[in-house]
Amino acid sequence: MNVKLRLTGRQHAALATHLLHSDKKEAVALALCGRRVGEESHCLTVRRVEPIPYDHCIVREKDQVTWSTSVLRPLLEEAMKRNMAILKVHSHPQGYPHFSETDSRADQDLFSSVFGWLDDDYPHASAVLLPDGRLFGRSGHSDGTFSPLSLISIAGDDLCLWFSDALETPGLPSFAKRHAQAFGAGTTALLRRLSAAVVGCSGTGSIVIEQLSRLGIGRLVLVDPDRMEEKNLNRVLNAGKEDGYLHRLKVEVAARAIAHMGLGTEVMLIPENLSTPRAVKAVAECDVAFGCMDGAEGRLLLNRLSTFYSIPYFDVGVKLEADGKGGIDQICGTVHYLQPDGSSLLSRGVVTLEAARAEGLKRTDPGSYKEQLRARYIQGVAEDRPAVISVNMHYASLAVNEFLARIHSYRDDGNKPYARFGSSLTQARYFQDPDGEPCTALSKHVGRGDATPLLDRPALSEAEDAT
């Protein structure tokens, strides 16, 4: 089974503070994890870290730690109630990069108790923290076997991605060699192992897809329900007049271009709105998400999804205001990097609940939307905005370069100051801001994983939820 473990930057920092004590002795912590029980992989998302106090350890030495499992019972009760997983993390302060025989015996005892308590066959996990902050781990299964965690990811100011096996860099395909010169063969090999969701495949989305594909991303999940129209041809990459005439799906146009490139990127097409169970589940299995949508509803939902499933989220927004007489009032855009337990598009004031509600009503009940609009109960949803491909190119490139900066930090002053990074082309300046306080509305959902209904949204209920 392909099992992944996801943590936030703050959770990783909390583990490091407790486990890497100045006395250089081993320490241990537990965590409750949500799950994404997927078809391609099984993701464990850390929900809450519970350090085991040092004085609760029976033995605590430089190469060994034992502790009373009595502290485990409350976590097991919660895990059983909420269908969650148990994660054990301990430190190897001497830097030993493998599980020891003592570790294996302890894990066998621990997980036999865990599976005896919980009435399911889903995996749990054990991980080791090294002095340099790196984690490695394995999943424990109901038959008593263990398998390496295929990927451990940390969504903090930097994106840390640790695979169970070494990244293979020899024999890079020729198209990737120039990228390797810029970012290193390791980064290029890493991209080949990653999956990314692109939600919105039109003006900026098609350009993000083009760049990720040519960079050698391993897998793309493309989400967009819309079909091509002639008015889209000025800004959707790889689209032609025939696509508009036949009203081809935008995801199909993108997939055709990726196949034509022949660079090895796998593609999954979701020709649906993100507000469907299938789309939510597919995006939740990805390692990173790009939001290329104009509206508030989809952006807020993707922000919520990334919080539940601890996925780093890059949101790109473009604003081009014309005066209707051939003049331009403003051209600007912003890339928002959103950590699962950081500030959100909501707390940053980018979207509002009122705008999201209006868009949702227009999508699901156009009649009621028109009535409430006439009665002035809601503000109107913005219709067609002007769009220029050169402007979209600029901001889509900012988004992809922001992603590259997070996996291969190349900034002189690091990534922390750039939670919001954008520019005004009319004023010819760039601007940036660090992350703010955690969003009170979303941060309470960090790492919850699969819920019933999905994302706690009744509209995402599935048929089996009612049985």
C-alpha positions in Angstrom: 0.0 0.0 0.0 1.3 3.5 -1.0 1.0 5.4 2.3 2.0 9.1 2.7 2.3 11.2 5.8 1.6 15.0 5.8 2.5 17.6 8.5 2.3 21.3 8.6 5.4 23.5 9.3 4.1 24.3 12.8 3.5 20.7 13.7 7.0 19.8 12.5 8.4 22.6 14.6 6.5 21.4 17.7 7.9 17.9 17.2 11.4 19.2 16.8 11.1 21.3 20.0 10.1 18.3 22.1 12.1 15.5 20.5 15.4 17.3 20.0 16.2 18.0 23.6 19.5 19.6 24.5 20.4 16.6 26.6 20.8 14.5 23.4 18.5 11.8 24.7 15.7 10.2 22.8 12.2 11.4 23.3 8.8 10.4 21.9 5.5 12.0 20.9 2.2 10.7 19.6 -0.2 12.3 17.0 -3.7 11.8 15.9 -4.0 11.7 12.1 -6.9 12.1 9.7 -7.0 10.0 6.6 -7.6 10.3 2.8 -8.5 6.7 1.9 -7.8 7.0 -1.8 -7.5 4.8 -4.8 -4.0 5.8 -5.7 -2.6 6.3 -2.1 -3.6 6.4 1.5 -2.7 9.7 3.1 -2.2 10.3 6.8 -2.7 14.0 7.8 -1.5 15.0 11.3 -4.3 16.5 13.2 -2.8 17.0 16.7 0.6 16.4 18.2 0.7 15.0 21.8 4.3 15.1 23.3 5.0 12.4 25.9 6.4 14.2 28.9 10.0 13.4 29.6 9.1 12.3 33.2 6.6 9.8 31.8 9.3 7.9 30.1 10.5 4.7 31.9 13.8 4.7 30.1 15.3 7.7 28.3 18.8 7.3 27.0 20.8 8.5 24.0 19.9 5.4 22.0 16.6 4.2 23.6 13.3 5.4 25.0 10.5 3.4 26.6 7.3 4.8 27.9 4.0 3.7 29.5 1.3 3.1 26.9 -1.3 4.2 29.4 -1.2 7.6 27.8 -2.3 6.0 24.6 -5.8 5.1 25.7 -7.5 8.6 25.3 -6.0 8.9 21.8 -7.3 5.4 20.9 -10.7 6.3 22.0 -10.7 9.4 19.9 -9.2 7.6 16.9 -12.0 4.9 17.1 -14.7 7.6 17.4 -13.4 9.7 14.4 -11.8 7.0 12.2 -8.4 8.4 12.7 -4.8 7.0 12.7 -2.1 6.9 15.4 1.3 8.1 14.6 4.3 7.6 16.9 7.4 9.8 16.4 10.6 9.5 18.4 14.1 11.0 17.9 17.5 9.6 17.0 19.6 12.3 18.5 22.8 10.5 17.3 21.6 10.7 13.7 21.1 7.0 13.1 19.0 7.0 9.8 17.3 3.6 10.3 14.9 1.9 12.6 16.8 -0.1 15.2 15.9 -3.6 16.3 14.7 -2.1 19.6 12.5 0.3 17.6 11.0 -2.6 15.7 10.2 -4.6 18.8 8.6 -1.5 20.3 6.5 -0.8 17.2 5.3 -4.4 17.0 4.1 -4.2 20.6 2.5 -0.8 20.0 0.6 -1.5 16.8 -0.6 -4.9 17.9 -2.3 -3.0 20.7 -3.6 -0.3 18.4 -5.1 -2.8 15.9 -6.6 -4.8 18.8 -8.4 -1.7 20.0 -9.5 -0.3 16.7 -11.9 -2.2 14.5 -10.5 -1.5 11.1 -7.6 -2.6 8.8 -6.4 0.9 7.9 -2.7 1.6 8.4 -1.0 3.6 11.2 2.5 4.9 11.3 5.8 5.3 13.1 8.4 7.9 12.3 11.9 9.0 13.4 13.1 12.6 13.6 16.8 13.2 13.0 18.9 16.1 14.3 18.7 18.0 11.0 14.9 17.9 11.1 14.5 15.1 8.5 11.9 12.5 9.1 11.7 8.9 7.8 9.0 6.4 8.7 6.9 3.3 8.0 3.3 2.3 8.1 2.1 -0.5 10.3 -0.6 -2.9 9.0 -3.1 -5.2 10.6 -1.2 -8.3 9.6 1.8 -7.2 11.7 3.9 -6.1 8.7 5.5 -2.8 8.0 6.2 -0.9 4.8 8.1 2.4 4.3 6.1 5.6 4.1 6.4 6.5 0.4 6.5 10.2 1.1 6.6 12.5 4.2 5.8 16.1 3.3 6.0 19.2 5.4 4.0 22.2 4.3 5.7 25.1 6.0 7.5 28.2 4.6 9.5 25.7 2.7 8.1 22.5 1.2 10.1 19.5 2.6 9.5 16.3 0.7 11.2 13.1 1.9 10.7 9.9 -0.1 11.3 6.4 1.2 13.8 5.7 -1.5 16.6 7.9 -2.9 15.7 10.1 -5.8 17.2 8.8 -8.9 19.0 11.5 -10.8 21.1 9.7 -13.4 19.9 9.5 -17.0 17.6 12.6 -16.9 15.7 13.0 -20.2 17.2 15.7 -22.4 14.2 18.0 -21.9 14.9 18.1 -18.1 18.7 18.8 -18.3 18.3 22.5 -18.5 16.0 22.6 -15.5 18.5 20.5 -13.6 21.2 23.0 -14.4 19.1 25.8 -12.8 17.5 23.9 -9.9 19.6 20.8 -9.5 19.0 17.2 -10.7 17.5 16.4 -7.3 14.7 19.0 -7.8 14.0 17.8 -11.3 13.8 14.2 -10.1 11.6 15.3 -7.2 9.1 17.0 -9.6 8.8 13.7 -11.5 7.6 12.0 -8.3 5.0 14.7 -7.4 1.3 15.0 -8.2 -0.3 18.4 -8.6 -3.9 19.5 -8.9 -4.8 22.5 -11.1 -8.3 23.7 -10.4 -9.4 26.0 -13.3 -7.9 25.3 -16.7 -8.6 28.5 -18.6 -6.7 31.8 -18.8 -4.1 31.3 -16.0 -4.7 27.6 -15.5 -3.8 26.5 -19.0 -0.5 28.4 -18.6 0.3 26.8 -15.2 -0.5 23.4 -16.7 1.9 24.1 -19.6 4.8 25.0 -17.3 4.3 22.2 -14.9 4.2 19.7 -17.7 7.3 21.0 -19.3 9.1 21.1 -16.0 8.4 17.3 -15.8 5.8 17.0 -13.1 4.8 13.4 -12.6 1.0 13.6 -12.4 -1.6 16.3 -13.0 -5.2 16.3 -11.8 -7.1 18.8 -13.9 -10.5 20.1 -12.6 -12.7 22.3 -14.7 -16.3 21.7 -15.9 -16.3 24.3 -18.7 -16.2 23.9 -22.4 -14.3 26.0 -24.9 -16.0 29.0 -26.6 -14.6 31.2 -29.3 -14.1 34.0 -26.8 -11.6 31.8 -24.9 -9.2 31.4 -27.8 -7.3 34.6 -27.0 -6.0 33.3 -23.7 -6.3 29.5 -23.4 -3.0 27.8 -24.5 -3.1 25.1 -27.1 -6.7 25.8 -28.0 -7.9 26.3 -31.6 -11.0 27.4 -33.4 -12.1 23.8 -33.8 -12.1 23.4 -30.0 -14.4 26.4 -29.7 -16.7 25.2 -32.5 -17.0 21.7 -31.0 -17.2 23.1 -27.5 -14.5 20.7 -26.3 -13.9 20.4 -22.6 -11.0 22.6 -21.4 -9.5 19.7 -19.5 -9.5 17.7 -22.7 -7.7 20.5 -24.6 -5.1 20.6 -21.9 -4.7 16.8 -21.9 -4.3 16.7 -25.6 -1.4 19.2 -25.4 0.3 17.2 -22.6 0.0 14.0 -24.6 1.5 15.8 -27.6 4.4 17.0 -25.5 5.2 13.3 -24.8 7.3 14.2 -21.7 5.8 11.5 -19.5 3.3 13.4 -17.3 0.3 11.4 -16.3 -3.1 13.1 -16.4 -6.4 12.6 -14.6 -9.3 14.6 -16.0 -12.2 15.8 -13.7 -14.6 17.7 -16.0 -16.6 18.8 -13.0 -16.9 21.7 -10.6 -14.7 21.3 -7.5 -17.9 21.1 -5.5 -18.4 17.4 -6.2 -17.2 14.4 -4.1 -15.2 13.0 -7.0 -13.3 16.3 -7.5 -12.6 16.8 -3.8 -11.3 13.2 -3.4 -9.0 13.5 -6.5 -7.5 16.8 -5.4 -7.1 15.6 -1.8 -4.7 12.8 -3.0 -2.4 15.3 -4.7 0.8 16.6 -3.1 0.2 20.3 -4.1 -2.7 22.3 -5.4 -2.9 25.3 -7.7 -6.0 27.4 -7.8 -6.6 29.3 -11.0 -10.2 30.5 -10.5 -11.7 34.0 -10.6 -14.6 33.4 -8.2 -14.8 33.3 -4.4 -16.7 30.0 -4.1 -14.1 27.7 -5.7 -11.1 29.5 -4.1 -12.6 29.3 -0.6 -13.5 25.6 -1.1 -10.0 24.8 -2.3 -8.6 26.6 0.7 -10.8 24.5 2.9 -9.8 21.3 1.2 -6.1 22.1 1.5 -6.7 22.6 5.3 -8.5 19.4 5.8 -5.9 17.4 3.9 -2.8 19.4 4.8 -1.9 20.3 1.2 0.1 23.4 0.2 -2.0 25.7 -1.9 -0.9 28.2 -4.5 -3.6 30.7 -5.5 -3.2 33.0 -8.5 -5.5 35.9 -9.0 -5.4 38.5 -11.8 -7.2 41.9 -11.9 -7.5 43.8 -15.1 -9.8 46.8 -14.9 -10.6 48.6 -18.2 -12.6 51.8 -18.4 -14.7 50.6 -21.3 -13.3 53.3 -23.6 -10.0 51.6 -24.5 -8.2 52.8 -21.4 -6.8 50.8 -18.5 -7.4 51.7 -14.8 -5.4 48.8 -13.2 -3.5 45.7 -14.0 -2.3 43.7 -11.0 -2.2 40.2 -9.7 -1.1 38.2 -6.7 0.1 34.8 -5.8 -1.0 33.6 -2.4 0.9 30.7 -0.8 -1.4 29.2 1.8 -0.1 26.8 4.5 -2.8 24.4 5.9 -2.6 26.0 9.4 -1.8 29.5 8.4 -3.9 32.5 7.3 -6.4 31.9 4.6 -7.9 33.7 1.6 -10.8 34.5 3.9 -8.6 36.0 6.7 -6.5 37.9 4.2 -9.6 39.6 2.8 -9.2 38.1 -0.7 -12.6 36.4 -0.7 -15.8 36.8 1.4 -18.4 34.3 2.6 -21.1 36.5 1.0 -19.5 36.4 -2.4 -19.0 32.6 -2.2 -22.6 32.2 -1.2 -23.8 34.3 -4.1 -21.7 32.3 -6.6 -22.9 29.0 -5.1 -26.5 30.1 -5.4 -26.1 31.2 -9.0 -24.6 27.8 -9.8 -27.1 25.6 -8.0 -30.3 27.7 -8.2 -30.2 30.4 -10.9 -33.8 31.3 -10.3 -33.4 32.0 -6.6 -30.2 33.9 -7.4 -32.0 36.3 -9.8 -34.8 36.8 -7.2 -32.4 37.7 -4.4 -30.4 39.9 -6.8 -33.5 41.8 -7.7 -34.5 42.1 -4.0 -31.0 43.3 -3.2 -30.4 40.5 -0.7 -27.1 39.7 -2.4 -24.6 41.5 -4.5 -24.2 40.4 -8.1 -21.5 38.0 -9.1 -19.0 39.5 -11.4 -19.5 38.5 -15.0 -17.0 38.4 -17.8 -13.8 40.3 -17.1 -11.3 41.5 -19.7 -8.4 39.0 -20.0 -5.1 39.4 -21.8 -2.7 36.4 -22.3 0.5 38.4 -21.7 -0.9 39.4 -18.3 -2.0 35.9 -17.5 1.4 34.6 -18.5 3.1 36.9 -16.1 1.1 35.9 -13.0 0.9 32.2 -13.9 4.7 32.2 -14.1 4.9 33.9 -10.7 2.8 31.1 -9.3 5.0 28.3 -10.7 8.2 30.1 -9.7 6.7 30.4 -6.2 6.2 26.7 -6.1 9.8 26.1 -7.3 11.1 28.5 -4.6 9.4 26.5 -1.9 10.8 23.1 -3.0 14.3 24.5 -3.9 14.8 27.6 -1.8 16.8 30.1 -4.0 15.7 33.4 -2.5 18.5 35.4 -0.7 16.2 36.2 2.2 14.3 32.9 2.3 10.6 32.2 1.7 9.0 33.5 4.9 8.3 37.0 3.7 6.5 35.9 0.6 3.2 34.4 1.7 1.6 37.0 -0.6 3.7 38.0 -3.6 2.4 40.1 -6.5 2.8 43.1 -8.7 1.0 46.1 -10.2 1.9 46.5 -13.8 0.3 49.9 -14.0 2.5 51.1 -11.1 5.5 49.0 -12.1 6.2 47.6 -8.7 6.3 44.3 -6.8 5.0 43.7 -3.3 5.1 40.9 -0.7 3.8 40.1 2.8 4.6 37.3 5.3 1.9 35.0 6.6 -0.5 36.3 9.2 -2.2 34.7 12.1 -3.9 31.3 11.6 -7.4 31.7 10.2 -9.9 31.1 13.0 -12.5 29.8 10.6 -10.3 27.2 8.9 -7.3 26.3 11.2 -9.6 24.3 13.5 -10.0 21.8 10.6 -6.3 21.1 10.0 -5.5 17.5 9.2 -9.0 16.2 9.7 -8.9 14.3 6.4 -12.0 12.4 5.3 -15.2 13.5 7.0 -18.8 12.7 6.6 -19.9 14.6 4.7 -16.7 15.6 2.9 -15.3 18.8 4.2 -18.3 19.0 6.6 -20.3 20.3 3.6 -23.8 18.8 3.2 -23.6 19.6 -0.5 -20.8 17.1 -0.8 -22.8 14.2 0.8 -22.6 11.0 -1.0 -25.3 8.3 -1.4 -23.8 6.0 1.2 -23.7 8.8 3.8 -27.5 8.6 4.1 -27.6 4.8 4.6 
